Amino acid sequence: MIVADKKPIDEVIETIKDYEKILLLGCNECVTVCEAGGKKEVEVLASALRMYFLNNGKKVSIEEKTLERQCDHEYLEEIRDVIDQYDAVLSLACGVGVQFTADKYLSTPVLPGVNTCFLGATEKRGVWTERCQACGKCILASTGGICPVSRCAKRVMNGPCGGSTNGKCELGPDTDCAWQLIINRLEAMGKMDEYEKLSPLKDWATDRAGGPRTVEREDIQS
Amino acid sequence: MKTEKSRLEKVLEKNFLAVTSECGPPRGSDPSEIIEKAELLKDHVDAINITDNQTAMTRMSSLAACIHVKQLGLEPVLQMVTRDRNRIALQSDVLGAASHGIKNVLCLSGDHQSFGDCKSGQNVHDIDSMQLVQTIRYMRDEGKFLGGDDIKVPPQMFVGAAANPFADPYEIRIPRLAKKVASGAEFIQTQCIYNLDKFEDWMKRVVDRGLHEKVHILAGMTPMKSAGMAKYMKNRVPGMDVPDELVKRLSDTPKEEQAQKGIDICIEDIQRLKEIDGLHGFHIMAIEWEEKVPEIVEKAGLYPRPSI
């Protein structure tokens, strides 16, 4: 899923302080799972903001709504009839949701309430870790199912680099060395001979380097 | 155009033990510092590595510093890290280096930028160090750019890589070297060696696999300046293997004599390693202590350098 983290409330206040009628818009997908921008977080943030503005003698109205998805035209249409009632939308969706909302409602300021962090997994409640950078050309078949693009700080394709120590990255003991994990997997699967195959230069054209990307599936377009 | 091979390559080909050293470019635009350092090493080494923004601290570019060194009549080894440049810039700098008569290159991934002075900077890592070796070999041997176009005059580079005989994970120390050799590395400069027993064991396995016949291995040597440095290297520097016994030898030496002790130990170590089967030379990295390199080279019996 897309993992996001809450922005510090001071930063949120700074971005919305010039508006009087604000729609706080949550999303029921990834940001709900990672507890950064779902219905619950919308409620908590709305209360905190109301409290802040009340204490500061500022009249600000904050209304709450959480859509099924902010990355889908169908659900975003649900606010078309009410959007003009607001000076701004504070979206707690990921960067995709914020932009999709902004695309759709041209004259309304749409402000981000979370930082979109990465594509990751839930290790345990409150801990999420990165697993994918959406490079557009998956190489996991040749790296033991562990991704050096997203999990190696130098995205080394023929690793590890010289900084790997006791299974940890040169960045420090909190970061696993992706190549140690790859080697552990290759060993466990009895495929260490694959380690010596040189990885070809990666084609980054399908990554960010190639410019904004589009996936088109003619077979399912209506 | 066929250019002459580098001095380093010729020394190694003729089965002399090669001696290289290393200098860091200055953190400013005045080249006098690198020129002074290189002058100190001039008669005692076959080639001088010029580091590329080591520890991710911004410095004068390795290529510019190499040109200064080259102008003194010395032979530089251009270090290139894949952290800061993509494949366009790397290929371009290889051509630029070759145009200045620089004939040796060492391919590295580079320390992570979070250790340096631009922690908030982006890193590139378009290709990795082995792929850089492949790239330069391809440019030289096939006379082509990565994109497939012909290079009018291909760069004549002697291509090297680094290896850490003590690095984790243990099980791939030899396979990783084999992979570097397969990528096209012609010489290897190792991480600083303090644990000689372990290094000898690594070299034995290198020889068992026949890798010493495919690549020239130069043992990395860094003299300790003090017991404090030994402790720091032992505890703080990733991938470094400093035996307790070495720390003790330095600690047991009076403080004012520790520097000389460090030099003496380095000389002793070189003399021992000179006898190892398959080892082809020494890379002496006297960090900000270049003036000591001549003494080490002379006393280790590596002087005079062969005239080629």
Interface residues (C-beta under 8 A of the other chain):
Chain A: A153 K154 R155 V156 M157 N158 G159 P160 C161 G162 G163 S164 T165 N166 G167 E170 L171 C177 W179 Q180 I183 E187 M192 Y195 E196 L198 S199 L201 K202 W204
Chain B: T82 R83 R87 S109 G110 D111 H112 S114 F115 N123 H125 D126 I127 D128 S129 M130 Q131 Q134 T135 L146 A162 N164 A167 D168 P169 E171 I172 P175 R176 A178 K179 A182 S183 Q191 P238 G239
